[in-house]
Amino acid sequence: MSERQPVDVAVGVLIDADDRFLLTSRPEGKVYAGHWEFPGGKLEAGESVEQALRRELHEELGITIGPAVPWKVEIVDYPHARVRLHFCKVLHWQGAFEMRERQQMAWQTLPVQVGPVLPGTVPVLGWLAAERGFTGATH
Ligand SMILES: Nc1nc2c([nH]c(=O)n2[C@H]2C[C@H](O)[C@@H](COP(=O)(O)OP(=O)(O)OP(=O)(O)O)O2)c(=O)[nH]1
């Protein structure tokens, strides 16, 4: 399985002025529907991570992001695909949030109050905990 070519995914860790981060639920019809994740999606041909993230967050959430700062890269093997997740921090955006895929959104702090969290999203909570000096269960 690990020889499968990974699919690149751009993922946004939006952080607001109160240091909360945004999680969204996966819409009906997608794998892991109802699981919570950081918003994002797959790169299209010829796109950079930042371009893909800007497009996806506009399509899914209706916002226009400022800079996407590369933060961590993680490869996850799922039964449905092997993905390379490019997590970027996003501190600035414009526009009002609209859940265009009928997903849910929740601004969170640690420990996260929504669930279940997507397996590939759990490590991100650990990285945030390390940065914030948070100890204990993250979700
Ligand atoms: N957006 C996002 N995807 C994640 C996270 N963690 C994680 O393992 N993934 C996985 C789930 C999916 O296999 C893949 C993202 O693909 P997707 O199906 O959501 O992408 P997409 O919006 O382009 O979907 P589609 O148009 O192909 O339906 O990455 C995360 O925190 N955020």
The ligand as a MOL file (V3000), in Angstrom:
LIG
                    3D

  0  0  0     0  0            999 V3000
M  V30 BEGIN CTAB
M  V30 COUNTS 32 34 0 0 0
M  V30 BEGIN ATOM
M  V30 1 N -9.2940 18.7510 4.1430 0
M  V30 2 C -8.6900 17.8460 4.9080 0
M  V30 3 N -8.4500 16.5990 4.4390 0
M  V30 4 C -7.8520 15.7480 5.2710 0
M  V30 5 C -7.4480 16.1150 6.5870 0
M  V30 6 N -6.8730 15.0420 7.1740 0
M  V30 7 C -6.9270 14.0380 6.2850 0
M  V30 8 O -6.5060 12.9070 6.4580 0
M  V30 9 N -7.5120 14.4590 5.0920 0
M  V30 10 C -7.7280 13.6100 3.9250 0
M  V30 11 C -9.1440 13.2000 3.7070 0
M  V30 12 C -9.2180 12.9980 2.1970 0
M  V30 13 O -8.7310 11.6970 1.8790 0
M  V30 14 C -8.2290 14.0240 1.6670 0
M  V30 15 C -8.9090 15.3090 1.2660 0
M  V30 16 O -9.6450 15.0580 0.1510 0
M  V30 17 P -11.1370 15.5620 -0.0770 0
M  V30 18 O -11.9030 14.4200 -0.5970 0
M  V30 19 O -11.6400 16.2340 1.1410 0
M  V30 20 O -10.8230 16.6450 -1.1490 0
M  V30 21 P -11.7190 17.4270 -2.1630 0
M  V30 22 O -12.4960 18.4670 -1.4030 0
M  V30 23 O -10.7960 17.8820 -3.2280 0
M  V30 24 O -12.7400 16.2960 -2.6060 0
M  V30 25 P -13.4080 15.9160 -3.9560 0
M  V30 26 O -13.6530 17.1970 -4.6720 0
M  V30 27 O -12.4360 14.9860 -4.5950 0
M  V30 28 O -14.6440 15.2150 -3.4540 0
M  V30 29 O -7.3380 14.2920 2.7600 0
M  V30 30 C -7.7140 17.4260 7.0590 0
M  V30 31 O -7.4140 17.8230 8.2050 0
M  V30 32 N -8.3310 18.2390 6.1790 0
M  V30 END ATOM
M  V30 BEGIN BOND
M  V30 1 1 1 2
M  V30 2 2 2 3
M  V30 3 1 2 32
M  V30 4 1 3 4
M  V30 5 2 4 5
M  V30 6 1 4 9
M  V30 7 1 5 6
M  V30 8 1 5 30
M  V30 9 1 6 7
M  V30 10 2 7 8
M  V30 11 1 7 9
M  V30 12 1 9 10
M  V30 13 1 10 11
M  V30 14 1 10 29
M  V30 15 1 11 12
M  V30 16 1 12 13
M  V30 17 1 12 14
M  V30 18 1 14 15
M  V30 19 1 14 29
M  V30 20 1 15 16
M  V30 21 1 16 17
M  V30 22 2 17 18
M  V30 23 1 17 19
M  V30 24 1 17 20
M  V30 25 1 20 21
M  V30 26 2 21 22
M  V30 27 1 21 23
M  V30 28 1 21 24
M  V30 29 1 24 25
M  V30 30 2 25 26
M  V30 31 1 25 27
M  V30 32 1 25 28
M  V30 33 2 30 31
M  V30 34 1 30 32
M  V30 END BOND
M  V30 END CTAB
M  END
